[in-house]
Amino acid sequence: MSPVDAAYEAGRLRLRPIMMTSFAFILGMIPLVTASGAGAVSRHAIGTPVFGGVLTETMIGVYTTPVLFVLLTL
């Protein structure tokens, strides 16, 4: 199987589990991002960058991982 075909097949097979895991983690961060009351500032300080980072990595990583695989195997 060529590297391009292998990357396409792996992406097709693994997209749903990767997205489900990522979005479950992102949704789990919502209570930290929307916290109020005592200790809310520290929860915001942790939740907001983690929420944004995982969301960004999910959107970018879905495209860059197969491309990098193909580039590194050629």
PDB file of N, CA, C and O in Angstrom, chain B, residues numbered from 101:
ATOM      1  N   MET B 101       0.853  -1.165   0.000  1.00  0.00           N
ATOM      2  CA  MET B 101       0.000   0.000   0.000  1.00  0.00           C
ATOM      3  C   MET B 101       0.907   1.238   0.000  1.00  0.00           C
ATOM      4  O   MET B 101       1.888   1.297   0.742  1.00  0.00           O
ATOM      5  N   SER B 102       0.577   2.198  -0.816  1.00  0.00           N
ATOM      6  CA  SER B 102       1.387   3.414  -0.872  1.00  0.00           C
ATOM      7  C   SER B 102       1.154   4.254   0.382  1.00  0.00           C
ATOM      8  O   SER B 102       0.123   4.102   1.037  1.00  0.00           O
ATOM      9  N   PRO B 103       2.092   5.138   0.729  1.00  0.00           N
ATOM     10  CA  PRO B 103       1.908   5.988   1.906  1.00  0.00           C
ATOM     11  C   PRO B 103       0.640   6.854   1.835  1.00  0.00           C
ATOM     12  O   PRO B 103      -0.020   7.079   2.850  1.00  0.00           O
ATOM     13  N   VAL B 104       0.313   7.327   0.653  1.00  0.00           N
ATOM     14  CA  VAL B 104      -0.898   8.152   0.511  1.00  0.00           C
ATOM     15  C   VAL B 104      -2.145   7.319   0.774  1.00  0.00           C
ATOM     16  O   VAL B 104      -3.056   7.761   1.474  1.00  0.00           O
ATOM     17  N   ASP B 105      -2.186   6.113   0.213  1.00  0.00           N
ATOM     18  CA  ASP B 105      -3.329   5.234   0.450  1.00  0.00           C
ATOM     19  C   ASP B 105      -3.412   4.819   1.922  1.00  0.00           C
ATOM     20  O   ASP B 105      -4.502   4.739   2.488  1.00  0.00           O
ATOM     21  N   ALA B 106      -2.257   4.557   2.536  1.00  0.00           N
ATOM     22  CA  ALA B 106      -2.235   4.183   3.954  1.00  0.00           C
ATOM     23  C   ALA B 106      -2.730   5.330   4.835  1.00  0.00           C
ATOM     24  O   ALA B 106      -3.486   5.104   5.779  1.00  0.00           O
ATOM     25  N   ALA B 107      -2.309   6.552   4.533  1.00  0.00           N
ATOM     26  CA  ALA B 107      -2.762   7.711   5.311  1.00  0.00           C
ATOM     27  C   ALA B 107      -4.258   7.932   5.130  1.00  0.00           C
ATOM     28  O   ALA B 107      -4.962   8.247   6.090  1.00  0.00           O
ATOM     29  N   TYR B 108      -4.741   7.770   3.914  1.00  0.00           N
ATOM     30  CA  TYR B 108      -6.173   7.930   3.660  1.00  0.00           C
ATOM     31  C   TYR B 108      -6.987   6.878   4.420  1.00  0.00           C
ATOM     32  O   TYR B 108      -7.994   7.198   5.051  1.00  0.00           O
ATOM     33  N   GLU B 109      -6.544   5.635   4.353  1.00  0.00           N
ATOM     34  CA  GLU B 109      -7.258   4.551   5.027  1.00  0.00           C
ATOM     35  C   GLU B 109      -7.227   4.731   6.549  1.00  0.00           C
ATOM     36  O   GLU B 109      -8.242   4.539   7.217  1.00  0.00           O
ATOM     37  N   ALA B 110      -6.079   5.094   7.087  1.00  0.00           N
ATOM     38  CA  ALA B 110      -5.972   5.315   8.535  1.00  0.00           C
ATOM     39  C   ALA B 110      -6.852   6.484   8.964  1.00  0.00           C
ATOM     40  O   ALA B 110      -7.516   6.417   9.998  1.00  0.00           O
ATOM     41  N   GLY B 111      -6.857   7.545   8.178  1.00  0.00           N
ATOM     42  CA  GLY B 111      -7.717   8.683   8.492  1.00  0.00           C
ATOM     43  C   GLY B 111      -9.187   8.315   8.450  1.00  0.00           C
ATOM     44  O   GLY B 111      -9.971   8.752   9.293  1.00  0.00           O
ATOM     45  N   ARG B 112      -9.551   7.521   7.479  1.00  0.00           N
ATOM     46  CA  ARG B 112     -10.946   7.100   7.359  1.00  0.00           C
ATOM     47  C   ARG B 112     -11.372   6.230   8.542  1.00  0.00           C
ATOM     48  O   ARG B 112     -12.481   6.368   9.057  1.00  0.00           O
ATOM     49  N   LEU B 113     -10.476   5.329   8.967  1.00  0.00           N
ATOM     50  CA  LEU B 113     -10.812   4.423  10.059  1.00  0.00           C
ATOM     51  C   LEU B 113     -10.773   5.092  11.429  1.00  0.00           C
ATOM     52  O   LEU B 113     -11.565   4.746  12.305  1.00  0.00           O
ATOM     53  N   ARG B 114      -9.866   6.042  11.626  1.00  0.00           N
ATOM     54  CA  ARG B 114      -9.628   6.592  12.959  1.00  0.00           C
ATOM     55  C   ARG B 114     -10.262   7.953  13.214  1.00  0.00           C
ATOM     56  O   ARG B 114     -10.197   8.445  14.341  1.00  0.00           O
ATOM     57  N   LEU B 115     -10.872   8.580  12.213  1.00  0.00           N
ATOM     58  CA  LEU B 115     -11.406   9.929  12.404  1.00  0.00           C
ATOM     59  C   LEU B 115     -12.480   9.982  13.487  1.00  0.00           C
ATOM     60  O   LEU B 115     -12.419  10.829  14.378  1.00  0.00           O
ATOM     61  N   ARG B 116     -13.455   9.092  13.419  1.00  0.00           N
ATOM     62  CA  ARG B 116     -14.557   9.128  14.377  1.00  0.00           C
ATOM     63  C   ARG B 116     -14.087   8.926  15.824  1.00  0.00           C
ATOM     64  O   ARG B 116     -14.469   9.720  16.684  1.00  0.00           O
ATOM     65  N   PRO B 117     -13.279   7.906  16.133  1.00  0.00           N
ATOM     66  CA  PRO B 117     -12.829   7.753  17.527  1.00  0.00           C
ATOM     67  C   PRO B 117     -11.987   8.927  18.018  1.00  0.00           C
ATOM     68  O   PRO B 117     -12.097   9.326  19.178  1.00  0.00           O
ATOM     69  N   ILE B 118     -11.153   9.481  17.148  1.00  0.00           N
ATOM     70  CA  ILE B 118     -10.331  10.628  17.545  1.00  0.00           C
ATOM     71  C   ILE B 118     -11.215  11.822  17.856  1.00  0.00           C
ATOM     72  O   ILE B 118     -11.020  12.491  18.872  1.00  0.00           O
ATOM     73  N   MET B 119     -12.185  12.098  16.994  1.00  0.00           N
ATOM     74  CA  MET B 119     -13.066  13.244  17.207  1.00  0.00           C
ATOM     75  C   MET B 119     -13.940  13.051  18.447  1.00  0.00           C
ATOM     76  O   MET B 119     -14.157  14.001  19.200  1.00  0.00           O
ATOM     77  N   MET B 120     -14.439  11.841  18.667  1.00  0.00           N
ATOM     78  CA  MET B 120     -15.275  11.594  19.840  1.00  0.00           C
ATOM     79  C   MET B 120     -14.484  11.797  21.132  1.00  0.00           C
ATOM     80  O   MET B 120     -14.989  12.400  22.080  1.00  0.00           O
ATOM     81  N   THR B 121     -13.266  11.304  21.172  1.00  0.00           N
ATOM     82  CA  THR B 121     -12.433  11.461  22.360  1.00  0.00           C
ATOM     83  C   THR B 121     -12.086  12.919  22.596  1.00  0.00           C
ATOM     84  O   THR B 121     -12.153  13.402  23.726  1.00  0.00           O
ATOM     85  N   SER B 122     -11.720  13.611  21.548  1.00  0.00           N
ATOM     86  CA  SER B 122     -11.338  15.020  21.677  1.00  0.00           C
ATOM     87  C   SER B 122     -12.508  15.866  22.137  1.00  0.00           C
ATOM     88  O   SER B 122     -12.363  16.685  23.044  1.00  0.00           O
ATOM     89  N   PHE B 123     -13.665  15.678  21.521  1.00  0.00           N
ATOM     90  CA  PHE B 123     -14.810  16.503  21.892  1.00  0.00           C
ATOM     91  C   PHE B 123     -15.357  16.147  23.270  1.00  0.00           C
ATOM     92  O   PHE B 123     -15.907  17.015  23.947  1.00  0.00           O
ATOM     93  N   ALA B 124     -15.222  14.897  23.704  1.00  0.00           N
ATOM     94  CA  ALA B 124     -15.613  14.550  25.073  1.00  0.00           C
ATOM     95  C   ALA B 124     -14.724  15.283  26.073  1.00  0.00           C
ATOM     96  O   ALA B 124     -15.208  15.776  27.092  1.00  0.00           O
ATOM     97  N   PHE B 125     -13.427  15.356  25.784  1.00  0.00           N
ATOM     98  CA  PHE B 125     -12.514  16.085  26.665  1.00  0.00           C
ATOM     99  C   PHE B 125     -12.816  17.574  26.637  1.00  0.00           C
ATOM    100  O   PHE B 125     -12.813  18.228  27.680  1.00  0.00           O
ATOM    101  N   ILE B 126     -13.077  18.119  25.445  1.00  0.00           N
ATOM    102  CA  ILE B 126     -13.390  19.550  25.320  1.00  0.00           C
ATOM    103  C   ILE B 126     -14.664  19.877  26.087  1.00  0.00           C
ATOM    104  O   ILE B 126     -14.713  20.880  26.798  1.00  0.00           O
ATOM    105  N   LEU B 127     -15.691  19.052  25.955  1.00  0.00           N
ATOM    106  CA  LEU B 127     -16.933  19.292  26.691  1.00  0.00           C
ATOM    107  C   LEU B 127     -16.729  19.140  28.197  1.00  0.00           C
ATOM    108  O   LEU B 127     -17.424  19.784  28.983  1.00  0.00           O
ATOM    109  N   GLY B 128     -15.794  18.307  28.598  1.00  0.00           N
ATOM    110  CA  GLY B 128     -15.474  18.174  30.015  1.00  0.00           C
ATOM    111  C   GLY B 128     -14.793  19.402  30.596  1.00  0.00           C
ATOM    112  O   GLY B 128     -14.798  19.595  31.812  1.00  0.00           O
ATOM    113  N   MET B 129     -14.215  20.227  29.752  1.00  0.00           N
ATOM    114  CA  MET B 129     -13.565  21.462  30.193  1.00  0.00           C
ATOM    115  C   MET B 129     -14.540  22.620  30.371  1.00  0.00           C
ATOM    116  O   MET B 129     -14.182  23.630  30.977  1.00  0.00           O
ATOM    117  N   ILE B 130     -15.753  22.500  29.863  1.00  0.00           N
ATOM    118  CA  ILE B 130     -16.715  23.605  29.928  1.00  0.00           C
ATOM    119  C   ILE B 130     -16.998  24.046  31.360  1.00  0.00           C
ATOM    120  O   ILE B 130     -17.086  25.251  31.593  1.00  0.00           O
ATOM    121  N   PRO B 131     -17.148  23.138  32.346  1.00  0.00           N
ATOM    122  CA  PRO B 131     -17.355  23.623  33.715  1.00  0.00           C
ATOM    123  C   PRO B 131     -16.194  24.475  34.238  1.00  0.00           C
ATOM    124  O   PRO B 131     -16.412  25.400  35.021  1.00  0.00           O
ATOM    125  N   LEU B 132     -14.977  24.174  33.818  1.00  0.00           N
ATOM    126  CA  LEU B 132     -13.854  25.004  34.248  1.00  0.00           C
ATOM    127  C   LEU B 132     -13.886  26.370  33.569  1.00  0.00           C
ATOM    128  O   LEU B 132     -13.568  27.384  34.191  1.00  0.00           O
ATOM    129  N   VAL B 133     -14.266  26.395  32.304  1.00  0.00           N
ATOM    130  CA  VAL B 133     -14.293  27.656  31.558  1.00  0.00           C
ATOM    131  C   VAL B 133     -15.416  28.557  32.061  1.00  0.00           C
ATOM    132  O   VAL B 133     -15.248  29.776  32.101  1.00  0.00           O
ATOM    133  N   THR B 134     -16.541  27.995  32.442  1.00  0.00           N
ATOM    134  CA  THR B 134     -17.700  28.788  32.863  1.00  0.00           C
ATOM    135  C   THR B 134     -17.857  28.854  34.381  1.00  0.00           C
ATOM    136  O   THR B 134     -18.934  29.203  34.865  1.00  0.00           O
ATOM    137  N   ALA B 135     -16.829  28.535  35.131  1.00  0.00           N
ATOM    138  CA  ALA B 135     -16.915  28.507  36.596  1.00  0.00           C
ATOM    139  C   ALA B 135     -17.216  29.885  37.157  1.00  0.00           C
ATOM    140  O   ALA B 135     -16.854  30.911  36.580  1.00  0.00           O
ATOM    141  N   SER B 136     -17.889  29.876  38.300  1.00  0.00           N
ATOM    142  CA  SER B 136     -18.151  31.118  39.032  1.00  0.00           C
ATOM    143  C   SER B 136     -18.021  30.812  40.519  1.00  0.00           C
ATOM    144  O   SER B 136     -18.057  29.657  40.942  1.00  0.00           O
ATOM    145  N   GLY B 137     -17.874  31.858  41.285  1.00  0.00           N
ATOM    146  CA  GLY B 137     -17.763  31.680  42.725  1.00  0.00           C
ATOM    147  C   GLY B 137     -16.322  31.602  43.192  1.00  0.00           C
ATOM    148  O   GLY B 137     -15.400  32.041  42.504  1.00  0.00           O
ATOM    149  N   ALA B 138     -16.148  31.030  44.383  1.00  0.00           N
ATOM    150  CA  ALA B 138     -14.822  30.939  44.976  1.00  0.00           C
ATOM    151  C   ALA B 138     -13.921  30.047  44.137  1.00  0.00           C
ATOM    152  O   ALA B 138     -14.295  28.929  43.782  1.00  0.00           O
ATOM    153  N   GLY B 139     -12.748  30.539  43.826  1.00  0.00           N
ATOM    154  CA  GLY B 139     -11.788  29.783  43.047  1.00  0.00           C
ATOM    155  C   GLY B 139     -12.024  29.811  41.548  1.00  0.00           C
ATOM    156  O   GLY B 139     -11.359  29.087  40.807  1.00  0.00           O
ATOM    157  N   ALA B 140     -12.956  30.632  41.088  1.00  0.00           N
ATOM    158  CA  ALA B 140     -13.279  30.664  39.660  1.00  0.00           C
ATOM    159  C   ALA B 140     -12.118  31.169  38.815  1.00  0.00           C
ATOM    160  O   ALA B 140     -11.941  30.726  37.680  1.00  0.00           O
ATOM    161  N   VAL B 141     -11.325  32.091  39.353  1.00  0.00           N
ATOM    162  CA  VAL B 141     -10.218  32.643  38.570  1.00  0.00           C
ATOM    163  C   VAL B 141      -9.186  31.551  38.253  1.00  0.00           C
ATOM    164  O   VAL B 141      -8.676  31.487  37.134  1.00  0.00           O
ATOM    165  N   SER B 142      -8.885  30.712  39.216  1.00  0.00           N
ATOM    166  CA  SER B 142      -7.914  29.647  38.953  1.00  0.00           C
ATOM    167  C   SER B 142      -8.492  28.605  38.006  1.00  0.00           C
ATOM    168  O   SER B 142      -7.761  28.031  37.199  1.00  0.00           O
ATOM    169  N   ARG B 143      -9.785  28.357  38.092  1.00  0.00           N
ATOM    170  CA  ARG B 143     -10.413  27.417  37.155  1.00  0.00           C
ATOM    171  C   ARG B 143     -10.404  27.974  35.736  1.00  0.00           C
ATOM    172  O   ARG B 143     -10.177  27.234  34.779  1.00  0.00           O
ATOM    173  N   HIS B 144     -10.652  29.281  35.596  1.00  0.00           N
ATOM    174  CA  HIS B 144     -10.572  29.925  34.277  1.00  0.00           C
ATOM    175  C   HIS B 144      -9.144  29.856  33.743  1.00  0.00           C
ATOM    176  O   HIS B 144      -8.929  29.603  32.557  1.00  0.00           O
ATOM    177  N   ALA B 145      -8.179  30.078  34.616  1.00  0.00           N
ATOM    178  CA  ALA B 145      -6.775  30.084  34.196  1.00  0.00           C
ATOM    179  C   ALA B 145      -6.335  28.716  33.688  1.00  0.00           C
ATOM    180  O   ALA B 145      -5.462  28.632  32.823  1.00  0.00           O
ATOM    181  N   ILE B 146      -6.917  27.663  34.205  1.00  0.00           N
ATOM    182  CA  ILE B 146      -6.585  26.317  33.745  1.00  0.00           C
ATOM    183  C   ILE B 146      -7.486  25.898  32.586  1.00  0.00           C
ATOM    184  O   ILE B 146      -7.002  25.366  31.587  1.00  0.00           O
ATOM    185  N   GLY B 147      -8.771  26.129  32.710  1.00  0.00           N
ATOM    186  CA  GLY B 147      -9.739  25.625  31.734  1.00  0.00           C
ATOM    187  C   GLY B 147      -9.676  26.280  30.375  1.00  0.00           C
ATOM    188  O   GLY B 147      -9.789  25.595  29.358  1.00  0.00           O
ATOM    189  N   THR B 148      -9.498  27.596  30.330  1.00  0.00           N
ATOM    190  CA  THR B 148      -9.532  28.311  29.050  1.00  0.00           C
ATOM    191  C   THR B 148      -8.392  27.908  28.121  1.00  0.00           C
ATOM    192  O   THR B 148      -8.660  27.591  26.962  1.00  0.00           O
ATOM    193  N   PRO B 149      -7.123  27.902  28.569  1.00  0.00           N
ATOM    194  CA  PRO B 149      -6.074  27.472  27.644  1.00  0.00           C
ATOM    195  C   PRO B 149      -6.166  25.996  27.251  1.00  0.00           C
ATOM    196  O   PRO B 149      -5.859  25.640  26.113  1.00  0.00           O
ATOM    197  N   VAL B 150      -6.585  25.142  28.176  1.00  0.00           N
ATOM    198  CA  VAL B 150      -6.721  23.725  27.842  1.00  0.00           C
ATOM    199  C   VAL B 150      -7.842  23.541  26.827  1.00  0.00           C
ATOM    200  O   VAL B 150      -7.680  22.806  25.853  1.00  0.00           O
ATOM    201  N   PHE B 151      -8.963  24.194  27.043  1.00  0.00           N
ATOM    202  CA  PHE B 151     -10.099  24.133  26.118  1.00  0.00           C
ATOM    203  C   PHE B 151      -9.685  24.604  24.721  1.00  0.00           C
ATOM    204  O   PHE B 151      -9.929  23.914  23.731  1.00  0.00           O
ATOM    205  N   GLY B 152      -9.066  25.764  24.649  1.00  0.00           N
ATOM    206  CA  GLY B 152      -8.636  26.306  23.359  1.00  0.00           C
ATOM    207  C   GLY B 152      -7.546  25.481  22.711  1.00  0.00           C
ATOM    208  O   GLY B 152      -7.548  25.298  21.494  1.00  0.00           O
ATOM    209  N   GLY B 153      -6.616  24.980  23.507  1.00  0.00           N
ATOM    210  CA  GLY B 153      -5.515  24.191  22.961  1.00  0.00           C
ATOM    211  C   GLY B 153      -5.964  22.869  22.390  1.00  0.00           C
ATOM    212  O   GLY B 153      -5.532  22.485  21.303  1.00  0.00           O
ATOM    213  N   VAL B 154      -6.823  22.167  23.102  1.00  0.00           N
ATOM    214  CA  VAL B 154      -7.296  20.876  22.611  1.00  0.00           C
ATOM    215  C   VAL B 154      -8.193  21.075  21.389  1.00  0.00           C
ATOM    216  O   VAL B 154      -8.128  20.293  20.441  1.00  0.00           O
ATOM    217  N   LEU B 155      -9.026  22.111  21.404  1.00  0.00           N
ATOM    218  CA  LEU B 155      -9.875  22.394  20.251  1.00  0.00           C
ATOM    219  C   LEU B 155      -9.028  22.721  19.023  1.00  0.00           C
ATOM    220  O   LEU B 155      -9.290  22.213  17.933  1.00  0.00           O
ATOM    221  N   THR B 156      -8.026  23.560  19.197  1.00  0.00           N
ATOM    222  CA  THR B 156      -7.139  23.928  18.086  1.00  0.00           C
ATOM    223  C   THR B 156      -6.357  22.717  17.591  1.00  0.00           C
ATOM    224  O   THR B 156      -6.251  22.494  16.385  1.00  0.00           O
ATOM    225  N   GLU B 157      -5.814  21.942  18.512  1.00  0.00           N
ATOM    226  CA  GLU B 157      -5.041  20.760  18.130  1.00  0.00           C
ATOM    227  C   GLU B 157      -5.908  19.750  17.394  1.00  0.00           C
ATOM    228  O   GLU B 157      -5.443  19.101  16.457  1.00  0.00           O
ATOM    229  N   THR B 158      -7.147  19.612  17.801  1.00  0.00           N
ATOM    230  CA  THR B 158      -8.041  18.674  17.134  1.00  0.00           C
ATOM    231  C   THR B 158      -8.288  19.109  15.697  1.00  0.00           C
ATOM    232  O   THR B 158      -8.235  18.290  14.779  1.00  0.00           O
ATOM    233  N   MET B 159      -8.555  20.380  15.501  1.00  0.00           N
ATOM    234  CA  MET B 159      -8.844  20.875  14.156  1.00  0.00           C
ATOM    235  C   MET B 159      -7.605  20.843  13.256  1.00  0.00           C
ATOM    236  O   MET B 159      -7.707  20.509  12.075  1.00  0.00           O
ATOM    237  N   ILE B 160      -6.461  21.181  13.794  1.00  0.00           N
ATOM    238  CA  ILE B 160      -5.233  21.211  12.991  1.00  0.00           C
ATOM    239  C   ILE B 160      -4.646  19.812  12.842  1.00  0.00           C
ATOM    240  O   ILE B 160      -4.196  19.444  11.757  1.00  0.00           O
ATOM    241  N   GLY B 161      -4.645  19.033  13.914  1.00  0.00           N
ATOM    242  CA  GLY B 161      -4.022  17.718  13.907  1.00  0.00           C
ATOM    243  C   GLY B 161      -4.683  16.728  12.972  1.00  0.00           C
ATOM    244  O   GLY B 161      -4.017  15.835  12.449  1.00  0.00           O
ATOM    245  N   VAL B 162      -5.982  16.868  12.750  1.00  0.00           N
ATOM    246  CA  VAL B 162      -6.687  15.964  11.847  1.00  0.00           C
ATOM    247  C   VAL B 162      -6.128  16.084  10.433  1.00  0.00           C
ATOM    248  O   VAL B 162      -6.107  15.106   9.685  1.00  0.00           O
ATOM    249  N   TYR B 163      -5.682  17.267  10.072  1.00  0.00           N
ATOM    250  CA  TYR B 163      -5.158  17.478   8.719  1.00  0.00           C
ATOM    251  C   TYR B 163      -3.646  17.308   8.639  1.00  0.00           C
ATOM    252  O   TYR B 163      -3.135  16.784   7.649  1.00  0.00           O
ATOM    253  N   THR B 164      -2.927  17.743   9.667  1.00  0.00           N
ATOM    254  CA  THR B 164      -1.473  17.727   9.567  1.00  0.00           C
ATOM    255  C   THR B 164      -0.863  16.339   9.799  1.00  0.00           C
ATOM    256  O   THR B 164       0.179  16.033   9.220  1.00  0.00           O
ATOM    257  N   THR B 165      -1.474  15.509  10.614  1.00  0.00           N
ATOM    258  CA  THR B 165      -0.905  14.197  10.905  1.00  0.00           C
ATOM    259  C   THR B 165      -0.792  13.320   9.654  1.00  0.00           C
ATOM    260  O   THR B 165       0.279  12.763   9.415  1.00  0.00           O
ATOM    261  N   PRO B 166      -1.849  13.172   8.847  1.00  0.00           N
ATOM    262  CA  PRO B 166      -1.684  12.365   7.634  1.00  0.00           C
ATOM    263  C   PRO B 166      -0.690  12.974   6.638  1.00  0.00           C
ATOM    264  O   PRO B 166       0.052  12.247   5.978  1.00  0.00           O
ATOM    265  N   VAL B 167      -0.678  14.297   6.532  1.00  0.00           N
ATOM    266  CA  VAL B 167       0.247  14.958   5.608  1.00  0.00           C
ATOM    267  C   VAL B 167       1.684  14.714   6.056  1.00  0.00           C
ATOM    268  O   VAL B 167       2.534  14.386   5.229  1.00  0.00           O
ATOM    269  N   LEU B 168       1.970  14.867   7.340  1.00  0.00           N
ATOM    270  CA  LEU B 168       3.307  14.618   7.846  1.00  0.00           C
ATOM    271  C   LEU B 168       3.712  13.155   7.700  1.00  0.00           C
ATOM    272  O   LEU B 168       4.872  12.857   7.417  1.00  0.00           O
ATOM    273  N   PHE B 169       2.774  12.252   7.890  1.00  0.00           N
ATOM    274  CA  PHE B 169       3.076  10.830   7.683  1.00  0.00           C
ATOM    275  C   PHE B 169       3.535  10.577   6.253  1.00  0.00           C
ATOM    276  O   PHE B 169       4.538   9.903   6.016  1.00  0.00           O
ATOM    277  N   VAL B 170       2.785  11.129   5.304  1.00  0.00           N
ATOM    278  CA  VAL B 170       3.142  10.924   3.896  1.00  0.00           C
ATOM    279  C   VAL B 170       4.493  11.557   3.584  1.00  0.00           C
ATOM    280  O   VAL B 170       5.318  10.955   2.896  1.00  0.00           O
ATOM    281  N   LEU B 171       4.722  12.764   4.085  1.00  0.00           N
ATOM    282  CA  LEU B 171       5.983  13.453   3.813  1.00  0.00           C
ATOM    283  C   LEU B 171       7.190  12.719   4.424  1.00  0.00           C
ATOM    284  O   LEU B 171       8.259  12.669   3.815  1.00  0.00           O
ATOM    285  N   LEU B 172       7.018  12.158   5.615  1.00  0.00           N
ATOM    286  CA  LEU B 172       8.132  11.491   6.283  1.00  0.00           C
ATOM    287  C   LEU B 172       8.392  10.080   5.766  1.00  0.00           C
ATOM    288  O   LEU B 172       9.488   9.549   5.948  1.00  0.00           O
ATOM    289  N   THR B 173       7.403   9.468   5.125  1.00  0.00           N
ATOM    290  CA  THR B 173       7.617   8.124   4.610  1.00  0.00           C
ATOM    291  C   THR B 173       8.099   8.125   3.172  1.00  0.00           C
ATOM    292  O   THR B 173       8.474   7.072   2.658  1.00  0.00           O
ATOM    293  N   LEU B 174       8.102   9.257   2.513  1.00  0.00           N
ATOM    294  CA  LEU B 174       8.587   9.306   1.120  1.00  0.00           C
ATOM    295  C   LEU B 174      10.076   9.387   1.043  1.00  0.00           C
ATOM    296  O   LEU B 174      10.636   9.435  -0.052  1.00  0.00           O
TER     297      LEU B 174
END
